Amino acid sequence: MIPIRKHRPARYGICAAAVFIALSLAACSLAPRYERPGQDIPAQWRKVDIGPAPLESDWWSRFNDPALTALINEALRDNQDLAQSLAKIDSAAAQAGVAASALFPSVAGAGQAGAQSVSEKAPNSPDYDSPLTGMSRSTTAYQLGLSSAWELDLWGKYRNAHTYLTDVLLNTIVGHEALRLSLAGQTAQTYFAMLALDMQLDTARRTLKTREDALGIYSSRYKQGDITELDWLRARAEVETARAQLHMITIALDQAEAALAVLVGRSPRGIVEDAVERGKTLNRLPSPPVLPEGLPSSLLERRPDIRAAEYMLMAYNANIGVARAQFFPSISLTGALGTMSSAVSNLFVPAAGFWNYGVSGSLPILDFGRNWYNLKDAEAQKQAAVAVYRKTVQSAFKDIRNSLTAQREANAIVRSMSTQVDSLRRSVEIARLQYDNGYSDYLTVLDAERQLFSAELQLANALRDRLDSVVSVCMALGGGWQDPRVSAGFPVDADKLRIRVASGTRKKAAEAEKTP
């Protein structure tokens, strides 16, 4: 007689678990295939020659001003907006880690000790005092065990959720790069504004001194009857005009210094007490040409704000897969392993052990449109992200056009303003000479001096604008921004994060990133 082989339930459980694991690993993704939104990109930069070399990351070194370099380095180290941005990277990385943990089983340990006593008078209660039953009203139980649960990701719900939060993390990282670029530009432009105000303050002081000296001479001549009271009053009024302008420039200069102190992240005492170091004067700073390198399409890869917008678009694309997965059944594996005994001393004997495992499933049948509306919301969010991405690209090329035009014309404006100032200085000398010799009235002198004072103030602004235009081009082109010196406190590897769990979707995204 052939013996009948007994099948062990545990063997069935192992086989079932293996099947479910294989199904989970081979699960599909319901997220749409990602494709970068099409853009009508120009073939070349408008009216600009292509430069021979890319922009360096520390573009501010072009100005060859140690004071400016020190201020920007201080800002990149101590600015509080950057500190907040790094904390946001840590938070986004932690959230992506939470999403990644949902892809794996959860295991929990538990222990329990308890005692109870039941009523003898309860309905249908046994005779606890009878020696035949051997039952006691009071019982004590001790239990130790492990429990595990794992929802199989058959439809890519958790993998797409992880992809979504990983793209949000990458958006946050690239947004930090954009903030650093913006902060460096703001620091440089505020520094140039401060130097322009220094130059204007020097002009106002020099003009005030000249007018005060002239007023002293005119006062003596008025007392002697050589000039009229009207000429003397006009001369005194021009002195006060220059004095008022001096006070207004002083206020603006103090505001610029305070703003620069906040940008570089100085303490409240430093903002109030510490002076901002100057380097070269405004008219001695070089205005080097900044010519873009490469094709305009490379702007899509260089500008951090464009890359950040695309990562957010990828995130919302993955979120559609999460919403779609809610329509399909969910299957979970559960299991427990432990010991239970009425005495602590017996907890670890073989007879006290217990185990169980199981499979559970659920299928949404009636939710009154909740999952459908969630899907429509996810699709609408993606469409909004597409619009944001396209608007970001449009704004980037607007910045390029404006900044390149401003840079090209800024030199011409400075040349014209310098010639104007030289001409007006000579006209003031001639007007004073003619007035002193009685060939013209004092109004001619006043007009010449007013024009010169205004032109000198405008020249300082033109010099500042020329330097600002260089900064604007660097920021509009993304500045060639790569700075490995600063990283978040949370361990983040941006390159590894680009490798997605859902390989099919992410391969398309990687191809889209490499293709202009």
C-alpha positions, 0 to 999 in steps of 0.5 A: 500500500502506497503511503499517502503524503501529507501536505504541510500548510506552511509549504502552501504559504511559501508558494503563495507568497512567492507567487505574490512577490513575483506579481508585485515585482512585475506589476504595471504602472498606470501613469501616463508616459512622460513627454516633455511639452513641445516648445518652438525654440529659436535656432540661434540667439537673436543678434548675438554672436556665440561665445567660445566658452561657457559661463563659469559658476562663479561668474562674479569673479569677472568683475575682479573685485575682492570685496564683491567676491567676499560679500557673495561668498558670505551671502551663499554661506549665511543667508537665511533664505538659503538655510530655509531652502536646505531645510526644505530639501531635508523635508522633501528627502524625508517624505520621499523616504517615507514613500519608498518604505511603503514599497516593502513589508512592514514588521512590528514586534509586540508584547502583552501581559494581562490577567482577568477574572470572570463572573461565576453568575454570568449566563451559561457560565461553567462551575469554576469551583468544581474539581471536574472542570478544573477551570479557574475564574482568574487567568493570566497570559503572556504573549510575545510576537512579530506581525507583518503586513504587505500590500502588493503594489500590483498597479504601481500605486506606491511606486508612482507615489514614490516617483511623485515625491522623488520628483518633488525632491528634485524640484526642491533641490533645483529650486535651491540652485535657482535661489542661490543664483538669484541670491548671488545676482541680488547681492551683486546688483545691490553692491553696484547700487551702493557703489553708484550711491557712493559716486552720487554722494561724492558728486553731491558733496563736490557740487555743494562745496562748489556752490557754497564757495560760489555763494561766498563770492557772490555774497561779497559782490552783492554787498559791493553792489556788483550783482543784483539781489536776484542773482544772489538769491538764485545762488543761495537756492542752488546751494540748498538744492545740492544740500537737500540732494545730499541728504536724500542720497545719504538716506538711499545709501544707508538703505542699500547698505542695510539691505546688503547686510541682510542679504549676506546674512549678518546678525542684528548687531552686524546690520546696525554696527558693521560697515559694508566693505567696498572694493573698487569704485564704480567707474573702475569696475570692468564690464566684461562681455558675456556671450552665451555659449551653445544653442538656445535649446541648451537653456532648457537644461541650464536654467534651474527654474526651467528644470524645477518646473519640469520636475514638478510636471513629472511629479504630477504625471506620476500622480495620475498613476496613483489616482488610477490605481485607486480603481483596482483591487488591492491585495495584502499579505499578513502574518504573525509569529510568536509565543503565548503562555500563562507563565513567563517561564514557559514563553520560550518552550516550543509548545508555546509558539503560534503562527498565522498567515493570510491574504486579504483583498479589497475592491472599490465598489461604491464610493460616489465618484470619489476616485473618479474626482481624484483622477480628474483632479490629478489630470487637471494638476498636470495640465496646470503644471504644463502651463507653468512649464511653458510659461517658465520657458517663455519667461526665460527667453524673455529674460534672455532677449531683454538682458542681451539687448540691455547689455549691448546698449549699456555701453553705448549709453555710458559712452554718451553720458560720459561725453555729455558730462564732459561737454557740460563741465566745459559749458559751466566753465564758459558760462561762469567766465561769460557771466563774470565778464558781463557777457551773459546773465546768471540764469545761464550759469544756473542752467549749465550747473543744473544740467551738469549736476543732473548728468553726473548723477545719471552717469552713476546710474548708467555705470550701475546699469551697465554692470547690472546688465552683465549680472542679468545676462549671467542669471538669464543664462543660468550662470552655468550653475554648478556648486558642489560645495553646499549640500543639504544636511539630509543625505541626498544623491540627486543623480541616484534619485533620477533612477526610477522604480518604474523603469519604463516611465523613467527611461522616457523621462531620461530621454526627454531630459537629454533631447532638446 
